[in-house]
Amino acid sequence: MDNNVVVCTICPNECEIDVIFKENIISEITGNKCARGKNFAEDEIKHPKRILTTTVLIENGVKIPLPVRSEKPIPKELLGECMKVLKKVVVRAPIKLGDVVVSNILNTGIDIVATKSVNRSGYN
């Protein structure tokens, strides 16, 4: 039996949830103060996901990186492969906040979007 402690980030309670599992079968979840915490802990153990944040290059005379993020959490095991894709991405200014930089990255159904607006001379 493995025992993990997961800190829930769903609500401000930040419950420390104990999860007991063996061979990917959860036998007990305790410490959550709400049902959402239990679901979060189960997902975190079986299928962890993260929001991906990074930067991509911009051409068009702008010498600053463009901050980007995934619109939804990406399976943790795909983060490295996503970074390899994004390392090759170069966008052209102008870019607006929320513009899709990479659509459907790695066929996940998740878009990578700009988190800042950039005109031809830099950040707006």
ROROTI-115732 format. One record per residue: x, z, y of N, C-alpha, C in turn; residue in three letters; residue number from 0. Coordinates in Angstrom, 3 decimals, m for minus. Each point is the difference from the previous one (the first is absolute). Example, Ala and Ser with C-alpha at 12.3 -4.5 7.8 and 13.67 -1.06 7.14 Angstrom:
<pts>
(pt (13.190,7.800,m5.690),(m0.890,0.000,1.190),(0.900,0.000,1.200),ALA,0)
(pt (m0.350,m0.720,1.050),(0.820,0.060,1.190),(m0.770,0.730,1.090),SER,1)
</pts>
This chain:
<pts>
(pt (0.843,0.000,m1.195),(m0.843,0.000,1.195),(0.876,0.000,1.242),MET,0)
(pt (m0.351,m0.849,0.930),(0.661,m0.032,1.302),(m0.908,0.649,1.014),ASP,1)
(pt (0.612,0.683,0.970),(m0.767,0.642,1.066),(0.572,m0.483,1.321),ASN,2)
(pt (m0.822,m0.600,0.828),(0.414,m0.467,1.314),(m0.837,0.668,1.069),ASN,3)
(pt (0.593,0.187,1.160),(m0.729,0.487,1.158),(m0.094,m1.167,0.981),VAL,4)
(pt (m1.216,m0.292,0.402),(m0.275,m1.072,0.938),(m0.566,0.634,1.262),VAL,5)
(pt (0.543,m0.379,1.155),(m0.552,0.477,1.265),(m0.959,m1.063,0.497),VAL,6)
(pt (m1.253,0.365,0.084),(m1.050,m0.940,0.392),(0.073,m0.271,1.502),CYS,7)
(pt (m0.136,m1.260,0.376),(0.032,m0.393,1.411),(m1.336,m0.574,0.474),THR,8)
(pt (m1.050,0.189,m0.782),(m1.303,m0.557,0.340),(m0.633,0.722,1.186),ILE,9)
(pt (0.115,1.302,0.057),(m0.615,0.766,1.094),(1.002,1.023,0.534),CYS,10)
(pt (m0.331,0.698,1.072),(0.944,0.959,0.590),(0.346,1.209,m0.871),PRO,11)
(pt (m0.716,0.244,m1.098),(0.304,1.150,m0.860),(1.379,m0.086,m0.646),ASN,12)
(pt (0.492,m1.197,m0.247),(1.291,m0.218,m0.669),(0.143,0.870,m1.253),GLU,13)
(pt (m0.968,m0.085,m0.874),(0.006,0.798,m1.233),(1.207,m0.338,m0.870),CYS,14)
(pt (0.575,1.024,m0.593),(1.024,m0.188,m1.020),(m0.722,0.004,m1.339),GLU,15)
(pt (m0.054,m1.148,m0.613),(m0.807,m0.194,m1.200),(0.917,m0.087,m1.216),ILE,16)
(pt (m0.275,0.833,m1.000),(0.740,m0.027,m1.254),(m0.669,m0.980,m0.955),ASP,17)
(pt (0.815,m0.879,m0.557),(m0.511,m0.993,m0.949),(0.787,0.148,m1.302),VAL,18)
(pt (m0.718,0.259,m1.075),(0.616,0.107,m1.325),(m0.391,m1.240,m0.786),ILE,19)
(pt (1.029,m0.706,m0.506),(m0.287,m1.228,m0.741),(1.052,m0.231,m1.072),PHE,20)
(pt (m0.371,m0.819,m0.971),(0.913,m0.398,m1.069),(m0.330,m1.438,m0.365),LYS,21)
(pt (1.050,m0.837,m0.055),(m0.166,m1.406,m0.365),(m1.079,m0.678,0.835),GLU,22)
(pt (0.044,0.241,1.305),(m0.904,m0.598,0.977),(m1.459,0.426,m0.176),ASN,23)
(pt (m0.234,1.088,m0.708),(m1.351,0.560,m0.128),(m0.014,1.340,0.714),ILE,24)
(pt (m0.866,0.108,0.991),(m0.095,1.227,0.785),(m0.912,0.981,m0.725),ILE,25)
(pt (0.521,1.206,m0.231),(m0.805,0.999,m0.691),(m0.584,1.034,0.959),SER,26)
(pt (0.643,0.181,1.170),(m0.511,1.009,0.926),(0.477,m0.299,1.417),GLU,27)
(pt (m0.912,0.177,0.967),(0.323,m0.110,1.420),(m0.562,1.242,0.676),ILE,28)
(pt (0.882,0.763,0.662),(m0.441,1.222,0.673),(0.646,0.098,1.377),THR,29)
(pt (m0.621,0.752,0.879),(0.543,0.244,1.329),(m0.646,m0.812,1.091),GLY,30)
(pt (m0.801,m0.988,m0.371),(m0.681,m0.804,1.008),(m1.208,0.761,0.538),ASN,31)
(pt (m0.232,m0.149,1.296),(m1.135,0.668,0.634),(m1.205,m0.918,0.144),LYS,32)
(pt (0.168,m1.277,m0.375),(m1.135,m0.935,0.059),(0.178,m1.071,m1.069),CYS,33)
(pt (m1.073,m0.722,m0.276),(0.032,m1.049,m1.029),(0.948,m1.128,0.383),ALA,34)
(pt (0.133,m0.281,1.290),(0.902,m1.069,0.431),(1.451,0.339,m0.363),ARG,35)
(pt (0.343,1.273,0.057),(1.344,0.435,m0.376),(0.280,m0.243,m1.474),GLY,36)
(pt (m0.996,0.240,m0.826),(0.162,m0.242,m1.437),(0.240,m1.490,m0.261),LYS,37)
(pt (m0.782,m0.861,0.650),(0.177,m1.452,m0.154),(1.374,m0.447,0.510),ASN,38)
(pt (0.420,0.557,1.140),(1.311,m0.334,0.554),(1.105,0.356,m0.986),PHE,39)
(pt (m0.044,1.204,m0.556),(1.039,0.453,m0.932),(0.040,m0.878,m1.248),ALA,40)
(pt (m1.148,m0.345,m0.517),(m0.052,m0.861,m1.191),(0.615,m1.362,0.304),GLU,41)
(pt (m0.366,m0.590,1.145),(0.574,m1.295,0.387),(1.502,0.100,0.223),ASP,42)
(pt (0.440,1.088,0.620),(1.428,0.172,0.294),(0.818,0.100,m1.280),GLU,43)
(pt (m0.545,0.594,m1.025),(0.717,0.115,m1.281),(m0.047,m1.314,m0.777),ILE,44)
(pt (m1.171,m0.612,m0.080),(m0.160,m1.195,m0.837),(0.384,m1.297,0.713),LYS,45)
(pt (m0.354,m0.137,1.270),(0.207,m1.256,0.736),(0.418,0.284,1.443),HIS,46)
(pt (1.209,0.510,0.232),(0.404,0.338,1.364),(0.090,m1.236,0.890),PRO,47)
(pt (m0.443,0.147,1.238),(0.019,m1.080,0.987),(0.524,0.548,1.311),LYS,48)
(pt (0.569,m0.891,0.808),(0.526,0.377,1.303),(m0.279,m1.111,1.017),ARG,49)
(pt (m0.165,0.415,1.257),(m0.015,m0.969,1.092),(1.449,m0.429,0.207),ILE,50)
(pt (0.239,m1.299,0.060),(1.343,m0.522,0.213),(0.200,m0.253,1.488),LEU,51)
(pt (1.024,0.586,0.583),(0.352,m0.257,1.396),(1.447,m0.459,0.055),THR,52)
(pt (0.243,m1.049,0.781),(1.353,m0.537,0.146),(0.017,m0.891,1.229),THR,53)
(pt (1.021,m0.826,0.117),(0.084,m0.966,1.090),(0.348,m1.365,m0.570),THR,54)
(pt (m0.344,m1.046,0.756),(0.400,m1.366,m0.336),(0.663,m0.610,1.229),VAL,55)
(pt (0.711,m1.081,m0.209),(0.705,m0.669,1.088),(m0.948,m0.882,0.818),LEU,56)
(pt (0.364,m0.184,1.270),(m0.757,m0.876,0.899),(0.962,m1.038,0.557),ILE,57)
(pt (m0.471,m1.237,0.074),(0.786,m1.019,0.690),(m0.724,m0.367,1.284),GLU,58)
(pt (0.541,m0.906,0.749),(m0.574,m0.419,1.276),(0.660,0.741,1.145),ASN,59)
(pt (1.276,0.341,m0.152),(0.729,0.645,1.072),(m0.134,1.512,0.044),GLY,60)
(pt (m0.900,0.557,m0.793),(m0.198,1.451,m0.018),(0.998,0.598,m0.990),VAL,61)
(pt (0.726,1.026,0.420),(1.047,0.596,m0.844),(m0.399,1.363,m0.543),LYS,62)
(pt (m1.289,0.261,m0.119),(m0.466,1.298,m0.482),(m0.740,m0.180,m1.317),ILE,63)
(pt (0.039,0.984,m0.873),(m0.784,m0.128,m1.234),(m1.477,0.287,0.261),PRO,64)
(pt (m0.842,m0.592,m0.803),(m1.446,0.215,0.094),(m0.405,1.052,m1.020),LEU,65)
(pt (m0.566,1.130,0.424),(m0.486,0.979,m0.972),(m1.272,m0.509,m0.681),PRO,66)
(pt (m0.051,0.183,m1.311),(m1.142,m0.441,m0.804),(m0.380,1.093,m0.985),VAL,67)
(pt (m1.219,m0.121,m0.547),(m0.447,0.949,m1.028),(m1.022,m0.690,m0.888),ARG,68)
(pt (m0.206,0.589,m1.165),(m1.044,m0.510,m0.893),(m1.350,0.519,0.491),SER,69)
(pt (m1.023,m0.848,m0.105),(m1.339,0.410,0.436),(m0.575,1.092,m0.891),GLU,70)
(pt (0.413,0.008,m1.263),(m0.467,0.989,m0.983),(1.209,0.493,m0.780),LYS,71)
(pt (m0.145,1.112,m0.701),(1.110,0.452,m0.851),(0.320,m1.015,m1.101),PRO,72)
(pt (1.276,m0.142,m0.268),(0.511,m0.920,m1.020),(0.474,0.824,m1.191),ILE,73)
(pt (m0.230,m0.475,m1.232),(0.528,0.732,m1.158),(1.498,0.272,0.176),PRO,74)
(pt (0.381,1.228,m0.236),(1.371,0.450,0.242),(1.029,m0.852,m0.737),LYS,75)
(pt (m0.336,m0.464,m1.196),(0.961,m0.778,m0.779),(0.270,m1.383,0.593),GLU,76)
(pt (m0.827,m0.443,0.963),(0.189,m1.314,0.628),(0.716,0.075,1.350),LEU,77)
(pt (0.289,1.187,0.487),(0.582,0.133,1.334),(1.344,m0.722,0.126),LEU,78)
(pt (0.866,0.111,m0.981),(1.298,m0.670,0.045),(m0.135,m1.514,0.054),GLY,79)
(pt (m0.897,m0.539,m0.810),(m0.225,m1.446,m0.006),(m0.599,m0.460,1.331),GLU,80)
(pt (m0.885,0.799,0.571),(m0.570,m0.333,1.312),(1.098,m0.038,1.058),CYS,81)
(pt (0.916,0.947,m0.054),(1.103,0.022,0.967),(0.880,m1.237,m0.137),MET,82)
(pt (0.216,m0.479,m1.217),(0.776,m1.225,m0.197),(m0.684,m1.191,0.668),LYS,83)
(pt (m1.321,m0.071,m0.108),(m0.761,m1.078,0.645),(0.122,0.118,1.518),VAL,84)
(pt (m0.209,1.215,0.523),(m0.007,0.196,1.443),(1.377,m0.187,0.623),LEU,85)
(pt (1.043,0.219,m0.756),(1.361,m0.200,0.505),(0.234,m1.466,0.389),LYS,86)
(pt (m0.730,m0.913,m0.617),(0.159,m1.440,0.254),(m0.964,m0.516,1.078),LYS,87)
(pt (m0.897,0.840,0.477),(m1.023,m0.447,0.955),(0.570,m0.041,1.414),VAL,88)
(pt (m0.270,m1.112,0.677),(0.333,m0.150,1.414),(m1.246,m0.536,0.683),VAL,89)
(pt (m0.462,0.708,1.039),(m1.192,m0.429,0.740),(0.417,m0.520,1.367),VAL,90)
(pt (m0.911,m0.711,0.643),(0.251,m0.530,1.346),(m0.858,0.745,1.003),ARG,91)
(pt (0.622,0.430,1.078),(m0.744,0.615,1.105),(m0.784,m1.116,0.704),ALA,92)
(pt (m1.145,0.296,0.550),(m0.609,1.319,0.142),(m0.768,0.435,m1.250),PRO,93)
(pt (m0.042,1.298,m0.207),(m0.734,0.643,m1.095),(m0.877,1.075,0.620),ILE,94)
(pt (m1.219,0.120,m0.500),(m0.897,1.047,0.497),(m0.176,1.094,m1.048),LYS,95)
(pt (m0.224,1.210,0.482),(m0.296,1.130,m0.866),(m1.103,m0.393,m0.980),LEU,96)
(pt (0.232,0.207,m1.290),(m0.997,m0.308,m1.014),(0.107,m1.385,m0.600),GLY,97)
(pt (0.840,m0.877,0.586),(0.184,m1.329,m0.588),(0.538,0.131,m1.420),ASP,98)
(pt (m0.501,m0.840,m0.900),(0.491,m0.007,m1.379),(1.356,m0.705,m0.029),VAL,99)
(pt (1.008,0.703,m0.499),(1.352,m0.528,m0.106),(0.210,m0.610,m1.384),VAL,100)
(pt (m0.488,0.680,m1.035),(0.010,m0.514,m1.373),(m1.373,0.282,m0.590),VAL,101)
(pt (m0.644,m1.044,m0.443),(m1.322,0.137,m0.604),(0.139,0.206,m1.508),SER,102)
(pt (m0.766,0.944,m0.536),(m0.073,0.204,m1.445),(1.376,0.155,m0.649),ASN,103)
(pt (0.786,0.924,0.507),(1.366,0.166,m0.502),(0.003,0.277,m1.507),ILE,104)
(pt (0.804,m0.751,m0.715),(0.145,0.106,m1.464),(m1.341,m0.048,m0.732),LEU,105)
(pt (m0.943,m0.737,0.543),(m1.336,m0.147,m0.610),(m0.716,1.330,m0.197),ASN,106)
(pt (0.243,0.952,0.913),(m0.647,1.311,m0.082),(m1.339,0.026,0.729),THR,107)
(pt (m0.265,m1.030,0.815),(m1.193,0.015,0.844),(0.219,0.790,1.281),GLY,108)
(pt (1.234,0.419,0.239),(0.335,0.832,1.161),(0.829,m0.815,0.980),ILE,109)
(pt (m0.410,0.031,1.277),(0.730,m0.704,1.046),(1.003,0.928,0.671),ASP,110)
(pt (1.085,m0.590,0.479),(0.976,0.696,0.831),(m0.286,m0.426,1.437),ILE,111)
(pt (m0.197,0.978,0.885),(m0.409,m0.294,1.375),(0.990,0.566,1.012),VAL,112)
(pt (0.013,m0.619,1.184),(0.842,0.474,1.102),(m0.581,1.294,0.558),ALA,113)
(pt (0.874,0.943,0.343),(m0.466,1.259,0.585),(0.343,0.103,1.487),THR,114)
(pt (0.528,m1.076,0.557),(0.247,m0.097,1.450),(m0.238,m1.434,0.424),LYS,115)
(pt (m0.278,m0.178,1.260),(m0.066,m1.340,0.585),(1.356,m0.333,0.585),SER,116)
(pt (0.416,m1.253,m0.173),(1.289,m0.455,0.531),(m0.219,m1.348,0.678),VAL,117)
(pt (0.379,m0.075,1.281),(m0.041,m1.292,0.667),(1.375,m0.646,m0.131),ASN,118)
(pt (0.231,m1.099,0.680),(1.269,m0.713,m0.151),(1.197,0.773,0.543),ARG,119)
(pt (m0.236,1.011,0.821),(1.130,0.738,0.568),(0.150,1.411,m0.568),SER,120)
(pt (m0.882,0.425,m0.873),(0.099,1.330,m0.592),(m1.368,0.636,m0.167),GLY,121)
(pt (m0.003,1.318,m0.196),(m1.248,0.720,m0.217),(m0.878,m0.083,1.236),TYR,122)
(pt (m1.302,m0.122,m0.231),(m0.976,0.000,1.113),(m0.280,1.396,0.422),ASN,123)
</pts>
